[in-house]
């Protein structure tokens, strides 16, 4: 995907959410928001359309939610 420089940071946030690494989350979330302010769980769901197994996608999104990422883009 062109200009997808923010995905590694999203992956880090999801992993930290699953690992309950609360001390590392504020910095990771701040970096992701800096790189892609509109990133949200819904944004990820729309762009990860190529993940065919629903449980894999839900697992990823669950990590984002555990990390405190908002479900939708704030208006």
C-alpha angles and dihedrals in degrees: 000000000000117000093008094142090130098062097083087056092049090050090052091051092050092049093048089050091055092045093049091231093160095167091061098042101080093058094042092049091046091052092048092048090048092053097040113012093183094054111129138147090267091049089054092046091054095048098042091062090131093068100099100186108079092206091057092053092045090050091054093047091047089058090052091049092047087053090057099253112156119250096230137018112277113246 
